[in-house]
Amino acid sequence: MKRFLSFIKKEFHHIFRDVRSLVIIFGIPVAEILIFGFAINTDLKDARIAILDKSKDATSQRLTNKILSSDYFILEKNLDHENQIHEVFKEGKVRAVLVYEPNFGKNFEKEGKASVQLILDASEPNTANMLNGYMSSLINDFVLKENQLGSGNIMIIPEVRMFYNPELKSVFMFVPGTMAIILLLISALMTSITITREKELGTMEVLLGSPLKPIQIILGKVTPYLILSMGNVITILLLAYYVFGLPIAGSLTLLIGECLLFILLSLSLGILISTVSSTMQQAMLFSMVGLMMPSMLLSGFIFPVENMPDILYYVSFAMPPRWFIEILKSIMIKGNGIAFIWKETLILLGMTLLFIALSIKKFKIRLE
């Protein structure tokens, strides 16, 4: 029994002297539960809307004040004409546009009936449904209070229109998000495991002692997975278009180019993970647990990042899938060109160059 207890003590000693093991055992579970607890929030908060008021009377202003005084909506822009509606949706900042009919207040007071149009960006159908519900509730509450103050039975009839996804198909949300997570996970996971396996087997030392430069070793490891990942991209796009009916409204060349950039980013991240992992098990945990779950929750794939606490909202800026998903939706669903996604593209390019530079530096340290 004494020998057995000594053996257990020795195992604890090995665990506690390995900082990376401690991070995996204690750090990742704490981070995951905090992320799950704060990121999973289905409440609506500070959704950006635009208003096109064709009436500009006291009644429309009262309803606008009612909507904006809530914690649900904030005004991003006042529109002057209907042609601007497509523009604000393409920019990606506005989730909904509220349009008042001409003579809104006159119809409301004289005829007891007025109309508003609620136009929603349905590229994220769950968010669109939630916006519709909250907006309709505020309008109904406004009508109820007006009826209590006045006489008769007056009402406001909201006409709802869904842009980009009239049928509210959930595939419009899940395909781009799933595509980003698959490419990130497979590229980063396979690359990190491949390099870490060679470190475990001792063959990495042979490579480092060869005439090959660190950049050549990195490119040699990346190229096969780059080609295979591009095959995955083509397969996913074909399935999305022909099986699920997801459109590719924008440039296919631009879409492929953005996918190539994201794959390069994922592969470089995988190499970086391998440089800080001593075993394949560590590489797998870092890739799957430490990378996959935060990316899913903080990328806007499932839950809108705008609803998250400020700290998680800003942390989401460091999640590559967040920017890639925005690019995919912008090109595939909205038909936008590079003029609308150049910022996201530069962010992904900057991340890629950073990961490659850190990976090369780590390889150089091992060569010295």
Residue, then its C-alpha position, 0 to 999 in steps of 0.5 A: m500500500k505504501r508503494f502504491l501511495s508513493f506511486i500516486k504521489k509521483e504522478f501528482h508531482h509530474i502533473f503539477r510540475d507541467v504548467r501546460s497540463l495544469v492549464i488543460i486540467f483547470g484553466i480550460p474548464v473554468a474558461e469554458i463554463l464562464i464562456f457558456g454562462f455569459a455567452i449563451n444569451t438569447d435576450l435582445k439588447d441594443a439592436r441597431i435599427a434605421i428609420l424611414d419616417k415618411s410622415k414626420d408627425a407627432t404620432s410617428q415621433r411618439l412611437t419612435n421614442k417608445i421604441l428607442s426608449s427601450d433597452y432593445f433598440i438603438l437608432e443607427k441612422n435616419l433614412d431619407h428614401e427607400n433606396q437607402i434600405h439596401e445600402v444599410f443592410k449591405e453595410g451589415k450594421v443595421r438589423a431592421v428598418l422601420v418605415y412609416e407610411p405617409n400621413f401616419g399620424k393623420n390615418f391613426e387619429k382620423e381613421g383609427k388605423a395606420s400602417v408601418q413596415l418592418i424590414l428585417d435582415a433575415s440572413e440570421p433568421n433567429t435574430a430576425n424572428m426575435l427582432n420581429g417579436y420585440m418590435s411587434s410587442l412595443i407597437n402593440d403596447f403603444v396602441l394599447k396605451e393610446n386606446q386607454l388615453g383616447s376613445g375608439n378602437i385604433m390600431i397599427i398594422p405592421e407589415v413585415r418583410m424579410f430581406y435575403n431569406p424570405e422563408l427564414k431558412s435556418v440553413f442560411m445561418f448554419v452553413p456559413g458558421t459550420m463551414a468556418i468551424i470545420l475549416l478551422l478545426i480540421s486545418a488547425l487540428m491536423t496540422s498541429i497533430t502532424i507536427t507534434r507527432e514528429k516531435e514525439l517520434g524524434t523525426m522533427e529533430v532530423l528536420l531541424g538539423s537538415p539544410l531546410k530553413p524554418i520557412q521551408i519546413i512550415l510550407g512543406k507541412v502546410t501545403p498538403y493540408l492547404i490543398l485538401s482543405m480547398g477540396n473541403v471548401i469546394t465540397i461544402l459549397l456544392l452541398a450548400y448550393y445544390v442540397f440546401g439551396l443556399p445561394i452564392a449571390g456574390s463573386l465566386t472568385l472572391l469567395i474562393g479567395e477568402c476561403l483560401l485566406f481563412i485556410l492559411l490562417s487556420l493552418s498557421l494557427g495549427i503550426l503555432i499550437s504544435t510549437v507549444s504542445s509537447t504531445m499529440q494529446q495536448a495538441m488535440l486538447f488545445s485544438m478541440v477544447g481550447l479553440m473549437m468551443p470558444s470559436m463556436l460561442l464567440s463567433g456569432f455562429i449561434f448567438p449574436v455577439e452584440n448580446m454578450p457582456d462587454i468583455l466577451y464582446y471584445v474577446s470575440f474580436a480575436m476569434p477568426p471565425r467571427w470575421f470569416i462568417e461575416i465575410l461568407k454571409s456578405i458574399m453568399i447571401k447579400g452579394n457584396g463585393i470587396a468594398f463591403i468586406w475589406k476590413e474583415t479581410l485585412i483582419l484575417l490577413g493580419m492574424t495570418l501574418l502574426f501566426i506565421a511570424l510566431s511559428i517561424k520564430k518558434f522554429k528558429i529558437r529550436l534551431e539555435 
